[in-house]
Amino acid sequence: MSDATLPFADLERVYEQLAEMLDELPESQERLFLAQLALALAHRVGDVELVTAAIEEARRGIADVSR
């Protein structure tokens, strides 16, 4: 994707905050929250190719877990 990456410690912080936020939400709002988050991050990235590559990476990750 991109050369810019978060250090592992920062990635852990992001994961923790995301997990806490999802725990606070009703299950019926989780998908909407994740969609809004994805769009907010895509807006900040500002590169449609990077965003579509990230979507594909996430899709492959889900496919790997499902096996």
C-alpha positions as CSV (number, residue, x, y, z in Angstrom):
1,M,0.0,0.0,0.0
2,S,2.0,2.9,1.3
3,D,5.4,3.4,2.9
4,A,3.8,5.4,5.8
5,T,2.9,3.0,8.6
6,L,2.1,3.3,12.3
7,P,4.5,1.9,14.8
8,F,3.2,-1.2,16.5
9,A,2.5,0.6,19.8
10,D,0.4,3.3,18.0
11,L,-1.5,0.6,16.1
12,E,-2.2,-1.1,19.4
13,R,-3.6,2.2,20.7
14,V,-5.8,2.5,17.7
15,Y,-7.0,-1.1,18.1
16,E,-7.8,-0.5,21.8
17,Q,-9.8,2.7,21.1
18,L,-11.7,1.1,18.2
19,A,-12.5,-2.0,20.4
20,E,-13.7,0.2,23.2
21,M,-15.9,2.3,20.9
22,L,-17.5,-0.8,19.4
23,D,-18.2,-2.2,22.8
24,E,-20.0,1.0,23.7
25,L,-22.2,1.0,20.7
26,P,-25.4,-1.0,20.3
27,E,-24.8,-3.8,17.8
28,S,-27.3,-2.2,15.4
29,Q,-25.0,0.8,15.0
30,E,-21.6,-0.9,14.6
31,R,-21.8,-1.2,10.8
32,L,-22.8,2.5,10.5
33,F,-19.9,3.5,12.8
34,L,-17.4,1.5,10.8
35,A,-18.6,2.9,7.5
36,Q,-18.4,6.4,8.8
37,L,-14.9,5.7,10.2
38,A,-13.8,4.3,6.9
39,L,-15.1,7.3,5.0
40,A,-13.5,9.7,7.4
41,L,-10.1,8.0,7.1
42,A,-10.4,7.8,3.3
43,H,-11.1,11.5,3.2
44,R,-7.9,12.1,5.2
45,V,-5.8,9.7,3.0
46,G,-6.9,11.6,-0.1
47,D,-5.8,8.9,-2.5
48,V,-8.5,6.7,-4.1
49,E,-6.0,4.0,-5.1
50,L,-4.7,3.7,-1.5
51,V,-8.2,3.5,-0.2
52,T,-9.3,0.9,-2.6
53,A,-6.2,-1.1,-1.9
54,A,-7.0,-1.0,1.8
55,I,-10.5,-2.2,1.1
56,E,-9.1,-5.1,-0.8
57,E,-6.6,-5.8,1.9
58,A,-9.4,-5.9,4.5
59,R,-11.5,-8.2,2.3
60,R,-8.6,-10.6,2.0
61,G,-8.0,-10.5,5.7
62,I,-11.7,-11.5,6.3
63,A,-11.5,-14.2,3.7
64,D,-8.3,-15.6,5.5
65,V,-10.1,-15.7,8.9
66,S,-13.2,-17.3,7.4
67,R,-11.2,-20.4,6.3
